[in-house]
């Protein structure tokens, strides 16, 4: 299913944006080095919103225990994170960012 995230200008550079999809799933959107990325917002280590963290060297740093994930692949980059999170390819159409994702209620 195709989900619209937000407008391009809604995502500040180097600062994650929390976006709730139309099916209620929550993702974090990143604008880093001129490109856009998207991962699940929930850290795989605990109940932290990654959108409350920050991006450093292509990874989002969790605000709780400072573990991190690659924003391209969702793979863990730093402990204590060991389980990957979902990452989504972002496409741009009509000034909006979109991702393809299976809906939670499918
Ligand atoms: S909750 Fe994210 S690193 Fe612990």
Boltz pocket constraint, residues with backbone or C-beta under 6 A from the ligand:
constraints:
  - pocket:
      binder: B
      contacts: [[A, 43], [A, 44], [A, 45], [A, 46], [A, 47], [A, 48], [A, 62], [A, 63], [A, 64], [A, 65], [A, 66], [A, 67], [A, 68], [A, 80], [A, 81]]
      max_distance: 6.0
